[in-house]
Amino acid sequence: MIDFVLPSALEAHEPPEARGRARDGVRLLVSRDDGVSHHAFTDLPELLSPGDLLVVNTSATLPAAVRLDRLWVHFSTPYAEGDDTWLVELRRRVGKAGRPYGGGNPGEWIPMPGGVTLTLVRRRTERLWQARLSTDVLPYLRRHGMPIRYGYVQRDWPTGAYQTAFALDGREGSAEMPSAGRPFTPELVTRLVSRGVLMSPLTLHTGVASPEAHEPPYPERYEVPEVTAALVGHVRSQGGRVIAVGTTVVRALETAVAASGEVVASQGWTEHVVTPEKGVRAVDGLLTGLHEPRSSHLQMLTAIAGARLLEESYEAALAEGYLWHEFGDLNLLLPRPR
């Protein structure tokens, strides 16, 4: 797995709009087998071919953080279908940022804003608790929550700053933004469609991804609709490329691959982890942000691009001053020529 030092100067501390740019005013590093090249994100339509398919995530971002005086509670995902408990991460307030909090005991009650309580049921991972809120979680978060923010983002931004162009009303469920879709604007989507690039949706609700942890992803809810499964098959049969917009899309599509090798409509909870050993069968490319050192996402990127190309890409991103994290620049991995 790639290991490197990420300088603070290369962390995106605010949205590009706060830097005087449009949402799509970020940079795009393109990685192909014959090397890397540097572009504006608005060059994307010309970098793709008619008949290529972009698969996007329609999950909307929840205001999933609730702040107490000394503790922050990050709501991740429901524990299981039909269960009234959620996975939550407890973080200790340090100045204007939060740090992982290792305390807590099963059965402990945490008083929450609005006169409700959070009961810790059981520790499920090193950092995640199974917990029960004494009221319905989604309406509660809409009233008392705010978007999850880590220390590299220097101030709070409204929930709208964490929604992508593809987020649908009624599809709230992601603890953190599916950020590869953030730079898309209606104008850019129009240009893509005008060029003959196809687009199709799926949904995967992301859990918390604390930057201090590098553990594999845990189960997340997803849905691959019939139209998307059919389009994936059609595009590949015609020689086009299936390009995932974000690692969440890769996870959902790879989960939906049947024994025959075809993507089929499916929904539920996925525990699939993409690794270089397993490889990928549903996607030919990936549009994604730049990931932290030792992040588990780098395994997925290696499975798609190969270790050599990925290492070359990250060396170039560091050397050319690309910005990391959810408000940063993008990387288009297209290892397979068309």
Secondary structure, 3 states (H helix, E strand, C coil): CCCCCCCHHHECCCCHHHHCCCCCCCEEEEEECCEEEEEEHHHHHHHCCCCCEEEEECCEECCCEEECCCEEEEEEEECCCCCCCEEEEEEEEECCEEEECCCCCCCCEEEECCCEEEEEEEECCCCEEEEEECCCHHHHHHHHCECCCCCCCCCCCCHHHHCCCCCCCCCEEECCCCHHHCCCCHHHHHHHHHHCCEEEEEEECCCCCCCCCCCCCCCEEEEECHHHHHHHHHHHHCCCCEEEECHHHHHHHHHCECCCCCECCEEEEECCCCCCCCCCCCCCEEEEECCCCCCCHHHHHHHHHCHHHHHHHHHHHHHCCCCECCCCCEEEEECCCC
